[in-house]
Amino acid sequence: MNTFNKIGLLCGLISFFAFTAPVIAGDQFGDEWKISISGDAVTAGSISFILTFEPDNDGNAGDPITIDTQIAANTSKEDMVSLIGNSFSTALGENDFDVDISWGEQIEVAAEEDTPNFALTVARNTLQGISIKIKE
């Protein structure tokens, strides 16, 4: 690979990670996570979360679940919280998870009793003007 191609590849990787840097709920698994949003959506876009299950004693884990939410431009923080919470409720159902939407504040995602612990990651955020925090 010549120098020009290496530089192009490096620039492409840097720009990819600059726009898709994940927000991770730590490097641990838990039975409940809280998602909070700051700011208002300046542009239209989407947010994708990935829920990954903790492996059991045999090293087996359930398939990861992707939760996508489309957000229109000029959407307020309060409306984004509601939209994201509704996306989680739809994707996860009611049997394995409890999703609680605190109007305008945060989304709480909790595993039901028999559901394994999980990690939560923001895989993609194409919105401008907001920040996302995930905490246990």
ChimeraX commands (.cxc) that place a marker at each C-alpha (Angstrom):
marker #1 position 0.00,0.00,0.00 radius 0.5
marker #1 position 1.50,3.33,-0.99 radius 0.5
marker #1 position 1.78,6.32,1.35 radius 0.5
marker #1 position -1.18,8.13,-0.23 radius 0.5
marker #1 position -3.48,5.14,0.38 radius 0.5
marker #1 position -2.25,4.78,3.97 radius 0.5
marker #1 position -2.94,8.45,4.69 radius 0.5
marker #1 position -6.40,8.18,3.11 radius 0.5
marker #1 position -7.19,5.07,5.13 radius 0.5
marker #1 position -6.00,6.72,8.35 radius 0.5
marker #1 position -8.08,9.87,7.68 radius 0.5
marker #1 position -11.12,7.73,6.93 radius 0.5
marker #1 position -10.75,5.77,10.16 radius 0.5
marker #1 position -10.25,8.93,12.20 radius 0.5
marker #1 position -13.36,10.56,10.73 radius 0.5
marker #1 position -15.38,7.36,11.21 radius 0.5
marker #1 position -14.50,7.13,14.89 radius 0.5
marker #1 position -14.91,10.87,15.43 radius 0.5
marker #1 position -18.55,10.69,14.32 radius 0.5
marker #1 position -19.42,7.28,15.76 radius 0.5
marker #1 position -17.57,7.30,19.07 radius 0.5
marker #1 position -19.60,5.05,21.35 radius 0.5
marker #1 position -20.90,5.95,24.76 radius 0.5
marker #1 position -20.43,2.88,26.90 radius 0.5
marker #1 position -22.02,2.01,30.20 radius 0.5
marker #1 position -18.66,1.13,31.65 radius 0.5
marker #1 position -16.92,-2.15,31.00 radius 0.5
marker #1 position -19.29,-3.98,33.27 radius 0.5
marker #1 position -22.69,-5.58,33.18 radius 0.5
marker #1 position -25.59,-4.54,35.36 radius 0.5
marker #1 position -29.28,-5.20,35.83 radius 0.5
marker #1 position -30.33,-1.56,35.38 radius 0.5
marker #1 position -29.04,1.41,33.37 radius 0.5
marker #1 position -30.15,5.02,33.17 radius 0.5
marker #1 position -29.88,7.03,29.95 radius 0.5
marker #1 position -29.90,10.82,30.13 radius 0.5
marker #1 position -29.92,13.32,27.28 radius 0.5
marker #1 position -28.62,16.90,27.32 radius 0.5
marker #1 position -29.44,19.55,24.73 radius 0.5
marker #1 position -31.88,19.70,21.85 radius 0.5
marker #1 position -31.51,18.06,18.43 radius 0.5
marker #1 position -30.24,20.72,16.03 radius 0.5
marker #1 position -30.42,18.37,13.04 radius 0.5
marker #1 position -32.47,15.32,12.14 radius 0.5
marker #1 position -30.77,11.99,12.68 radius 0.5
marker #1 position -30.81,8.79,14.65 radius 0.5
marker #1 position -29.45,7.17,17.77 radius 0.5
marker #1 position -28.63,3.46,17.92 radius 0.5
marker #1 position -28.09,1.64,21.19 radius 0.5
marker #1 position -26.78,-1.91,21.54 radius 0.5
marker #1 position -27.78,-4.04,24.51 radius 0.5
marker #1 position -25.33,-6.91,25.10 radius 0.5
marker #1 position -25.99,-9.72,27.56 radius 0.5
marker #1 position -23.48,-10.95,30.10 radius 0.5
marker #1 position -22.22,-14.44,29.24 radius 0.5
marker #1 position -23.31,-17.26,31.54 radius 0.5
marker #1 position -20.88,-19.66,33.26 radius 0.5
marker #1 position -20.47,-21.60,29.99 radius 0.5
marker #1 position -19.53,-18.43,28.10 radius 0.5
marker #1 position -22.86,-18.26,26.26 radius 0.5
marker #1 position -24.72,-14.98,25.89 radius 0.5
marker #1 position -27.94,-14.04,24.18 radius 0.5
marker #1 position -27.86,-12.21,20.88 radius 0.5
marker #1 position -27.24,-8.46,21.18 radius 0.5
marker #1 position -30.30,-6.25,20.68 radius 0.5
marker #1 position -30.13,-3.05,18.63 radius 0.5
marker #1 position -32.51,-0.23,19.51 radius 0.5
marker #1 position -32.85,2.53,16.88 radius 0.5
marker #1 position -34.62,5.85,17.30 radius 0.5
marker #1 position -35.23,8.40,14.54 radius 0.5
marker #1 position -35.25,12.02,15.74 radius 0.5
marker #1 position -36.49,15.05,13.77 radius 0.5
marker #1 position -34.62,18.34,13.71 radius 0.5
marker #1 position -35.44,20.76,16.54 radius 0.5
marker #1 position -36.71,17.98,18.81 radius 0.5
marker #1 position -36.59,18.99,22.47 radius 0.5
marker #1 position -34.80,16.96,25.12 radius 0.5
marker #1 position -38.13,16.00,26.69 radius 0.5
marker #1 position -39.49,14.64,23.41 radius 0.5
marker #1 position -36.23,12.78,22.68 radius 0.5
marker #1 position -36.43,11.05,26.07 radius 0.5
marker #1 position -39.97,9.94,25.25 radius 0.5
marker #1 position -39.06,8.76,21.73 radius 0.5
marker #1 position -36.01,6.82,22.93 radius 0.5
marker #1 position -37.96,5.25,25.80 radius 0.5
marker #1 position -40.71,4.17,23.41 radius 0.5
marker #1 position -38.10,2.62,21.09 radius 0.5
marker #1 position -36.70,0.61,24.01 radius 0.5
marker #1 position -40.19,-0.53,25.06 radius 0.5
marker #1 position -41.00,-1.64,21.52 radius 0.5
marker #1 position -37.68,-3.44,20.94 radius 0.5
marker #1 position -37.47,-5.15,24.33 radius 0.5
marker #1 position -41.11,-5.96,25.05 radius 0.5
marker #1 position -42.51,-6.33,28.55 radius 0.5
marker #1 position -41.46,-9.85,29.52 radius 0.5
marker #1 position -37.70,-9.47,30.00 radius 0.5
marker #1 position -37.26,-5.74,30.70 radius 0.5
marker #1 position -38.92,-2.88,32.50 radius 0.5
marker #1 position -38.54,0.47,30.72 radius 0.5
marker #1 position -39.43,3.57,32.72 radius 0.5
marker #1 position -39.57,6.98,31.05 radius 0.5
marker #1 position -39.15,9.93,33.40 radius 0.5
marker #1 position -40.67,12.77,31.41 radius 0.5
marker #1 position -37.89,15.02,30.21 radius 0.5
marker #1 position -35.27,13.52,32.46 radius 0.5
marker #1 position -34.10,10.00,31.69 radius 0.5
marker #1 position -34.91,6.47,30.59 radius 0.5
marker #1 position -34.37,3.59,33.01 radius 0.5
marker #1 position -33.93,0.13,31.51 radius 0.5
marker #1 position -34.03,-2.72,34.05 radius 0.5
marker #1 position -33.75,-6.47,33.56 radius 0.5
marker #1 position -36.59,-8.54,34.99 radius 0.5
marker #1 position -35.78,-11.24,37.53 radius 0.5
marker #1 position -34.77,-14.05,35.14 radius 0.5
marker #1 position -33.08,-11.81,32.55 radius 0.5
marker #1 position -29.26,-11.80,32.57 radius 0.5
marker #1 position -27.33,-8.64,33.36 radius 0.5
marker #1 position -26.49,-6.52,30.35 radius 0.5
marker #1 position -24.27,-3.73,29.06 radius 0.5
marker #1 position -25.64,-0.77,27.15 radius 0.5
marker #1 position -23.75,1.15,24.46 radius 0.5
marker #1 position -24.52,4.00,22.10 radius 0.5
marker #1 position -23.30,2.55,18.82 radius 0.5
marker #1 position -24.22,5.54,16.65 radius 0.5
marker #1 position -25.46,9.07,17.16 radius 0.5
marker #1 position -25.91,11.23,14.07 radius 0.5
marker #1 position -27.64,14.09,15.91 radius 0.5
marker #1 position -25.95,17.42,16.52 radius 0.5
marker #1 position -26.54,19.45,19.67 radius 0.5
marker #1 position -27.03,16.63,22.18 radius 0.5
marker #1 position -24.96,14.50,24.50 radius 0.5
marker #1 position -25.91,11.12,25.91 radius 0.5
marker #1 position -24.85,9.66,29.26 radius 0.5
marker #1 position -25.39,6.11,30.44 radius 0.5
marker #1 position -24.94,5.27,34.11 radius 0.5
marker #1 position -25.79,2.43,36.46 radius 0.5
marker link #1:1,2 radius 0.2
marker link #1:2,3 radius 0.2
marker link #1:3,4 radius 0.2
marker link #1:4,5 radius 0.2
marker link #1:5,6 radius 0.2
marker link #1:6,7 radius 0.2
marker link #1:7,8 radius 0.2
marker link #1:8,9 radius 0.2
marker link #1:9,10 radius 0.2
marker link #1:10,11 radius 0.2
marker link #1:11,12 radius 0.2
marker link #1:12,13 radius 0.2
marker link #1:13,14 radius 0.2
marker link #1:14,15 radius 0.2
marker link #1:15,16 radius 0.2
marker link #1:16,17 radius 0.2
marker link #1:17,18 radius 0.2
marker link #1:18,19 radius 0.2
marker link #1:19,20 radius 0.2
marker link #1:20,21 radius 0.2
marker link #1:21,22 radius 0.2
marker link #1:22,23 radius 0.2
marker link #1:23,24 radius 0.2
marker link #1:24,25 radius 0.2
marker link #1:25,26 radius 0.2
marker link #1:26,27 radius 0.2
marker link #1:27,28 radius 0.2
marker link #1:28,29 radius 0.2
marker link #1:29,30 radius 0.2
marker link #1:30,31 radius 0.2
marker link #1:31,32 radius 0.2
marker link #1:32,33 radius 0.2
marker link #1:33,34 radius 0.2
marker link #1:34,35 radius 0.2
marker link #1:35,36 radius 0.2
marker link #1:36,37 radius 0.2
marker link #1:37,38 radius 0.2
marker link #1:38,39 radius 0.2
marker link #1:39,40 radius 0.2
marker link #1:40,41 radius 0.2
marker link #1:41,42 radius 0.2
marker link #1:42,43 radius 0.2
marker link #1:43,44 radius 0.2
marker link #1:44,45 radius 0.2
marker link #1:45,46 radius 0.2
marker link #1:46,47 radius 0.2
marker link #1:47,48 radius 0.2
marker link #1:48,49 radius 0.2
marker link #1:49,50 radius 0.2
marker link #1:50,51 radius 0.2
marker link #1:51,52 radius 0.2
marker link #1:52,53 radius 0.2
marker link #1:53,54 radius 0.2
marker link #1:54,55 radius 0.2
marker link #1:55,56 radius 0.2
marker link #1:56,57 radius 0.2
marker link #1:57,58 radius 0.2
marker link #1:58,59 radius 0.2
marker link #1:59,60 radius 0.2
marker link #1:60,61 radius 0.2
marker link #1:61,62 radius 0.2
marker link #1:62,63 radius 0.2
marker link #1:63,64 radius 0.2
marker link #1:64,65 radius 0.2
marker link #1:65,66 radius 0.2
marker link #1:66,67 radius 0.2
marker link #1:67,68 radius 0.2
marker link #1:68,69 radius 0.2
marker link #1:69,70 radius 0.2
marker link #1:70,71 radius 0.2
marker link #1:71,72 radius 0.2
marker link #1:72,73 radius 0.2
marker link #1:73,74 radius 0.2
marker link #1:74,75 radius 0.2
marker link #1:75,76 radius 0.2
marker link #1:76,77 radius 0.2
marker link #1:77,78 radius 0.2
marker link #1:78,79 radius 0.2
marker link #1:79,80 radius 0.2
marker link #1:80,81 radius 0.2
marker link #1:81,82 radius 0.2
marker link #1:82,83 radius 0.2
marker link #1:83,84 radius 0.2
marker link #1:84,85 radius 0.2
marker link #1:85,86 radius 0.2
marker link #1:86,87 radius 0.2
marker link #1:87,88 radius 0.2
marker link #1:88,89 radius 0.2
marker link #1:89,90 radius 0.2
marker link #1:90,91 radius 0.2
marker link #1:91,92 radius 0.2
marker link #1:92,93 radius 0.2
marker link #1:93,94 radius 0.2
marker link #1:94,95 radius 0.2
marker link #1:95,96 radius 0.2
marker link #1:96,97 radius 0.2
marker link #1:97,98 radius 0.2
marker link #1:98,99 radius 0.2
marker link #1:99,100 radius 0.2
marker link #1:100,101 radius 0.2
marker link #1:101,102 radius 0.2
marker link #1:102,103 radius 0.2
marker link #1:103,104 radius 0.2
marker link #1:104,105 radius 0.2
marker link #1:105,106 radius 0.2
marker link #1:106,107 radius 0.2
marker link #1:107,108 radius 0.2
marker link #1:108,109 radius 0.2
marker link #1:109,110 radius 0.2
marker link #1:110,111 radius 0.2
marker link #1:111,112 radius 0.2
marker link #1:112,113 radius 0.2
marker link #1:113,114 radius 0.2
marker link #1:114,115 radius 0.2
marker link #1:115,116 radius 0.2
marker link #1:116,117 radius 0.2
marker link #1:117,118 radius 0.2
marker link #1:118,119 radius 0.2
marker link #1:119,120 radius 0.2
marker link #1:120,121 radius 0.2
marker link #1:121,122 radius 0.2
marker link #1:122,123 radius 0.2
marker link #1:123,124 radius 0.2
marker link #1:124,125 radius 0.2
marker link #1:125,126 radius 0.2
marker link #1:126,127 radius 0.2
marker link #1:127,128 radius 0.2
marker link #1:128,129 radius 0.2
marker link #1:129,130 radius 0.2
marker link #1:130,131 radius 0.2
marker link #1:131,132 radius 0.2
marker link #1:132,133 radius 0.2
marker link #1:133,134 radius 0.2
marker link #1:134,135 radius 0.2
marker link #1:135,136 radius 0.2
view
